[in-house]
Amino acid sequence: MTPDSRRLLPSDAPVTLLDPDGKATGDVPDDATLLRSLGLLTTARRLNDQAYALVRQGRLAVYPSSHGQEACQVAAAQVLDAGDWLFPTYRDTIAAAVKGVDPVEALSLLKGDWHCGYDPYEHRVAPHTTPLATQLPHAVGVAHAARLRGEPTVVMAMCGDGGTSEGDFHEALNFAAVFRAPVVFFVQNNEYAISVPLARQTAAPSLAHKGIGYGIPGERVDGNDMAALLSVLGTAVERARAGEGPQLVEAHTYRMQAHTNADDATRYRDDSEVAAWAGRDPITRLRAYLTGRGALTDEVTKEFSADAERAAAHLRDGLNQDITPNPEDLFAYVFSTPTPQLREQSALVADELSREGAQR
Ligand SMILES: Cc1ncc(C[n+]2csc(CCOP(=O)(O)OP(=O)(O)O)c2C)c(N)n1
């Protein structure tokens, strides 16, 4: 192997800076940054659990929870500047919220009210995507365009381990590498794609190793270690902004709950496996570290809980509102110039609505 290709390979083990007991094993970010992360993580966990409860109450159609993998999402958004773009999947509500999208708006897709529910340009967060990996070529396009315009924009393109088997993943990586697009491909490997375990997803040594085939450096990081995530993702963003091209980052984490409320995870994984991962929880780990440093006091902990409760109440209030959608909005925001078929369908709906109105 040439030294150059070795440079593209990830480390043998995921980068870790805080061990599961919260002891620092490397150069961790400063206390203020980590304290801010802990506040965000506390709210993120509360929002996840609130959204799960709202599904049971019939206020949300479906919720893919990120309970247990919140650190990945908080870090992904935290390392971006306001002008950078985030391309989330259906599971990345928390990343979108940390980037500034109101969680009520972020969840309107999953409530069934809207295709997207927020203005992607306002906070530079693309619509959540349910088709796996289709967002990745779009993310690369945005990054490439920004580079051509000479803008300092970086794009964080997210997907799951299952997403890495899709054709779009490979096309996106290839294009990004050839054109040195400023993209960070961030794979949250949570061990399962619904019921498909990682061993059935890939025969590669790790998902980060997939970068080398495209000429993209890969890196592996402990996805339950906030400090390591901030460091690895932060470096990848800096590299991209400096014109050094894309990077592939694989976070090793675990989906603690079922895929969505429609899934029974006990059919394909053991309780003992779930219990083992509970011992590596990202919040417990960060809390232990910051308490040990004397940076986390009871007062701050109370403030974080109060913030989290406020966010949960806001989500409940928002999702308990019933909206009256305008059926014609189905045709808006699809193409800037609607196709003749869409115009025809829109006219049909308008006609039906006016006849219904006349009958009343
Ligand atoms: C193109 C495409 N094929 C299949 C599906 C059905 N599907 C929905 S979620 C999912 C598993 C995705 O797993 P992963 O990418 O690991 O993400 P995770 O749900 O674990 O976050 C599949 C196969 C889909 N949404 N899109």
The ligand as an ORCA input file, in Angstrom:
! r2SCAN-3c Opt
* xyz 1 1
  C     -34.382      3.776     -0.758
  C     -35.044      3.148      0.428
  N     -35.071      1.804      0.568
  C     -35.676      1.248      1.637
  C     -36.284      2.024      2.579
  C     -36.996      1.367      3.769
  N     -36.264      1.684      5.002
  C     -36.679      2.664      5.822
  S     -35.676      2.856      7.137
  C     -34.675      1.581      6.638
  C     -33.452      1.201      7.452
  C     -32.441      2.304      7.472
  O     -31.397      2.013      8.324
  P     -30.176      2.984      8.528
  O     -29.781      3.598      7.232
  O     -29.136      2.225      9.251
  O     -30.745      4.171      9.421
  P     -31.404      4.142     10.867
  O     -32.891      3.934     10.663
  O     -30.782      3.046     11.649
  O     -31.139      5.487     11.437
  C     -35.143      1.034      5.442
  C     -34.510     -0.109      4.737
  C     -36.243      3.427      2.400
  N     -36.777      4.277      3.276
  N     -35.623      3.967      1.326
*
